Amino acid sequence: MQIIVDVPNGYLDALHRSPGDFAQEAKLAMAAKLFEMKRLSSGMAARLIGMERVAFLAELQRQGVPLMHLDADDLAQDVANA
């Protein structure tokens, strides 16, 4: 499957990105969001965009996406078990 996105003229110049850099950044943002939404595992998200899993995990911080999703109950249980 292929997804095509129309990018208005001038956006790449405003973002100071080449078309290839912008495409890679957009794919990374999409994969990071799908991981954050728990739609894809980290391995699946990494494969989707052609990255190694470890490299994808390292990029998540730059995207502002936490590696783990702990709610208050999970955190309290972890602290109690520490």
C-alpha positions as CSV (number, residue, x, y, z in Angstrom):
1,M,0.0,0.0,0.0
2,Q,1.2,3.5,-0.7
3,I,0.0,6.7,0.9
4,I,0.3,9.9,-1.1
5,V,0.3,13.3,0.7
6,D,0.1,16.6,-1.2
7,V,2.6,19.1,0.3
8,P,1.9,22.7,-0.7
9,N,4.6,24.6,-2.4
10,G,6.9,26.4,0.0
11,Y,6.5,24.1,2.9
12,L,9.8,22.3,2.4
13,D,11.6,25.7,2.1
14,A,9.9,26.9,5.3
15,L,10.8,23.7,7.1
16,H,14.3,23.7,5.6
17,R,14.0,20.1,4.5
18,S,14.7,18.3,1.3
19,P,11.9,16.2,-0.1
20,G,13.6,13.0,1.0
21,D,14.2,14.3,4.5
22,F,10.7,15.5,4.8
23,A,9.3,12.2,3.7
24,Q,11.4,10.3,6.2
25,E,10.4,12.6,9.0
26,A,6.7,12.3,8.1
27,K,7.0,8.5,8.1
28,L,8.8,8.5,11.4
29,A,6.1,10.8,12.9
30,M,3.4,8.5,11.6
31,A,5.0,5.3,13.0
32,A,5.7,7.0,16.4
33,K,2.1,8.0,16.7
34,L,0.8,4.6,15.8
35,F,3.2,3.1,18.4
36,E,2.0,5.7,21.0
37,M,-1.6,4.8,20.2
38,K,-0.7,1.1,20.8
39,R,-1.8,0.3,17.3
40,L,1.7,-1.1,16.4
41,S,4.5,-2.6,18.4
42,S,7.9,-0.9,18.3
43,G,9.2,-3.7,16.0
44,M,6.2,-3.3,13.6
45,A,6.5,0.5,13.6
46,A,10.2,0.3,12.9
47,R,9.7,-2.2,10.0
48,L,7.0,0.0,8.6
49,I,9.4,2.8,8.0
50,G,12.5,0.7,7.3
51,M,14.4,1.3,10.5
52,E,16.0,-1.0,13.0
53,R,14.0,-1.3,16.2
54,V,16.7,0.1,18.4
55,A,17.1,3.1,16.2
56,F,13.3,3.6,16.2
57,L,13.2,3.4,20.0
58,A,16.0,6.1,20.2
59,E,14.0,8.4,17.9
60,L,10.8,8.1,20.1
61,Q,12.3,10.5,22.7
62,R,13.0,13.1,20.0
63,Q,9.3,12.7,18.9
64,G,8.2,13.2,22.6
65,V,6.7,9.6,22.7
66,P,7.3,7.7,26.0
67,L,8.7,4.2,25.7
68,M,6.3,2.8,28.3
69,H,2.7,3.6,29.1
70,L,2.1,3.3,32.8
71,D,-1.1,4.5,34.4
72,A,-1.3,5.5,38.1
73,D,-2.3,2.0,39.2
74,D,0.6,0.3,37.2
75,L,3.1,2.8,38.7
76,A,1.8,2.3,42.3
77,Q,2.1,-1.5,41.8
78,D,5.6,-1.1,40.5
79,V,6.6,1.1,43.4
80,A,5.0,-1.4,45.9
81,N,7.0,-4.3,44.3
82,A,10.3,-2.4,44.3
